Amino acid sequence: MSTCLRLLVILLTISFLAIPSWAQLGNTSQNQSSLQWSQKRTPHFRLIYPKGYDSLSNHLANTLETVYDPVAKTLGRRPRPISLVLQTQTTVSNGFVTLMPRHTEFYITPPQDANFLGNNRWLDLLAVHEFRHVVQYEKAMTGLSKALFYAFGYNATSFINLGVPDWFSEGDAVCTETALTAGGRGRIPEFNLLQRTQLLSRPKPFSYFKAVAGSYKDNVPDWYVLGYQLTNYTRRTFGPEVWDQALNKYYRFPFYPFSFSDKLRKTTKVGVEGLYRLANEDFKKQWSEQQPRNLTPVDYQSALPKVYTDYQFPQYLPDGRLIALKSGLANIPAFVRLDTLKEETLFETGYLNNSATLSFGTHTLVWAEQHFDPRWGMRDYTVLKTLHTQTGKLNKLSSLSRYFAPSISPDDSRIITVEVDTQGKSQLVLLDASTGQVLQVFPNPDQAFYQQPRFSTDGQQVVVTKQIGRKKTFEIVTLANGSTQEVFTPLIQNIAQPLLHQNWLIYNAPYTGIDQIYAYHLTTKKTYQVTRRPFGAYHAALSPDRKTLAFQDFGEKGFRIGTMPFDPSHWPEIQEIPAAPDRSFGPLVQQENNASILSKVPGQDYPTRSYSKANLFNIYHWGPTFSSSITDLNVGIESQNLISTAFTSAGYTYNAAERQGQWYGNFSYYGWYPVLDVSVSSGSRATRYALDRQAPLDSTGVDRWRQNDLNVGLRLPLTFTHSKYREGLSMAVYGNFIQTKGYDLWVRNRNEPGSNNLAATTVSFAYNRLLRQSKRDVQPRWGQTFLAYARNTPFGGTLQGNLLALQTRLYFPGFAKHHSLRVFGGIQFQGSSDTYVFSSPLFFPRGYAYENAQRLTTGSIQYQLPLLYPDLAIGPLLYIQRVKLNAFVDGGHALIPVRNNGLRDRYYGSAGLDIIFDFNLLRFRQPLELGFRQVITQERRYSAQLLVVDIGF
């Protein structure tokens, strides 16, 4: 590349840095205002955590220092110290690292799903995986990328990282956790289940573009799975330093399309598409060698779907029919009743906690569902709900609880569940199934982590997965006397989903590299293999007559419920538990030569200090950005504090339309129950006006004036989601103050303040209740939204204005699945003698320019549907996932003031079509939406428009 061309690319890149970064901000939810914070500092970390968690945070601090060098080794970069926020009030199992601001957060509640946690301690897994992301981000501090960081802040780093595929970031982190711990996801067969099934079932893999961007037609493995496959193969083939070398090349000069693939090719002689092809061939070969022979026959109880659909967690009804949880590309989660390939929907659920279980007694179904604090997004709960399948009665058994993986007794009288406190500690709790009253809490002297408890088929005992450190076993609790018994010596195997019937303990295990169902005889202490399915069998359930075993069997179109005879005489005995095949991850373990980095963690005591909530500023960006209007160029700084209570920006903005600049400052404080918003601006304004007093007005001038703005207000965003509907309420009140100086036009627009000051108030009320959507739904199929918006000038003055707007949107199912009908209606009032006109929030009929009116009524009917799922890739440039059609009819009526205080009727009417494309560019995973609108008005004016719907970030 010539020097001139390089300079041109650099200049273009600096220009692009003015576009808002596509990287996500950190957590924007808050903890309750009463929470007090502490902190610990280590050589490489600052831990910020709620007071009272000193012991837990001290162990985590030692863990992080232990993994610091091993996790960073293969990328050749030792990160600068970083802050970590420990979130203790949420029941979500999560962790992330962001650059905006640069920090990491750990949510301490461990998951109940064994195929997520594996044999790791939860915080150990987060420490290794998330710190690897810190190392990856630090790698960007190389070459020209480092210089751009100093010039423009983390916006520049985030922009540069756009060229690094998401699959690399997550895949490399999964490789690291797999190589350095005993239970990383690369060791868990279920993690690769979809990818393995598709490679062995389809004639050829999906295209690389489809694998990266996803699909509405097929269920494509996510970027974690794709990334593990590609990064794993690359490290095994080219050595542990391969990504260090490729990234060094990339960050030195990343500023052209497909630079990552080009630098990978210069390192390995193969680009991303070639790597994808070779990795698929390699994994297909090794997975083919693991395929079981002499497959267990199965009778399916759910029909083969046309679209990817999962039927999970089978439970038997007394009459031998089955209940399962159904979900998929075309369905929101629902409990369904299965009867010889026919099904009936019983109940569409709320937001289920991922316990990977479902339980049914005689007539009662029980599950754990996530409930949210109305105001504090970082405080939520898991509550227990039951459904009586005969009467349809829904019952909420608990509130403000942290219950997981409930199981109901065969007689519907009791529930056993895991309770996990805000320290991450678990215990078994026995509840009354009618009232939710606590009957018994079982001691946990080993401080084990419990997963997926289940009543025995006679209801006299409970069996639960018990994890101590990296090892697992099953524990049986006899309810009559509370005695406990470990079934066998704990082992490093990802066993899960136990079912206890008489002397048989049936469970899942990955002994052969494929998850199958096994049985352990409690008296003979022998192990038997129950299923041999090609891809995986999970979640066994025993029929009421004890003659049939149901389970979920995986195939290319998803999980289906299968049955087989419950006949122990046909189960082959396993003489010795085999070691799972490790071809894919074994070489990674050898490369690291440190497979148990957390087997010994120091106990150094780091001092504790208070962390003040007055830490309001944490600057992460400085430099230029464009506003969304693409007419305003801002130069300034942006800040978000580490506990997400203060958001600040300040700087200078230049408006290209008026060719004037203003200083601005914005501050929002979320630490109180209502949010405080303050914004100020000061600078020049300009407008053009006609010099002529008579037509033609062909001579114009420019008038400039000084304007200062101050806006102060309170906002209350509330969440009421507690079912399948997303429900929220927002209320706000603001004071708006505008001061002008030097505005002396004899003619001005009514929405310009002139030489007078304006003091106004703004009040708004918004409510929404929208049915959750499946991936294929184009918009909600049921729902309601309502907005009330009022502005006025209650303090008097020369300029006065009043505005009241009311509008609603109603959503209804269309004529076919994924179709949706939206009806809109709104009305707006403005004062007849107003000397100042406020801008309108009301929807205006398409095809017309907005007109001020004393009263305005508008309405619309819109029908939207998906047309095609083409999954069409045009080289590496464009990939079209979906084409949608939107047909609309708009109307309106306005009373427009005329001379002599009269009013004129104005009617509006238009109809049109939108063709909208969901697509991806340049192999980016982030989706975009672009459309074309054809609209014709009742006056027969036709127009065609380019429609930018959503940039997807």
Buried (B, 14 or more C-beta within 10 A) or exposed (E): EEEEEBEEBBEEBBEEBBEBBBBEBBBEBBBBEEBEBBBBBBEBBBBBBBEBBBEBBBBBBBBBBBBBEBBBBBBBBEBEEBBBBBBBBBBBBBBBBBBBBBBBBBBBBBBBBBBBBBBBBBBBBBBBBBBBBBBBBBBBBBBBBBEBBEEBBBBBBBBBBBBBBBBBBBBBBBBBBBBBBBBBBBBBBBBBBBBBBBBBEEEEBBBBBBBBBBBBBBBBBBBBBBBBBBBBBBBBBBBBBBBBBBBBBBBEBBBBEBBBBBBBBEBBEBBBBBBBEBBBEBBBEEBEEBBBEEEBEBEBBBBEBEBBBBBBBBBBBEEEBBBBBBBBBBBBBBBBBBBEEEBEEBBBBBBBBBBBBBBBBBBBBBBBBBBBBBBBBBBBBBBBBBBBBEEEEEBEBBEEBBBBBBBBBBEBBBBBBBBBEBEBBBBBBBBEBBEBEEBEEBEBEBEBBBBBBBBBBEBEBBBBBBBBBBBBBBBBBEBEEEEBEBBBEBEBBBBBBBBBBEEBBBBBBBBBBBBBBBBBBBEEEEBBBBBBBBBBBBBBBBBBEEEBBBBBBBBBBBBBBBBBEBEEEEBEEBEEEEEBBBBBBEBBBEBBEBBEBBEEBEEEEBEBEEBEBEBBEBBBBBBBBBEEEEEBBBBBBBBBBBBBBBBBBBBBBBBEEBEBBBBBBBBBBBBEEBBBBBBBBBBBBEBEBBEEEEEEEEEEEEBEBBBBBBBBBBBBBBBBBBBBBBBBBBBBBBBBBBBBEEBEBEEBEEEBBBEBBBBBBBBBBBBBBBBBBBBBBBBBBBBBBBBBBBBBBEEEEEBBBBBBBBBBBBBBBBEEBBBBBBEBBBBBBBBEEBBBBBEBBBBBBBBBEEEBBBBBBBBBBBBBBBEBBBBBBEEBEBBBBBBBBBEBBBBBBBBBBEEEEEBEEBEBBBBBBBBBBBBBBEBBBEBBBBBEBEBBBBEEEEEEBEBEBEEBE
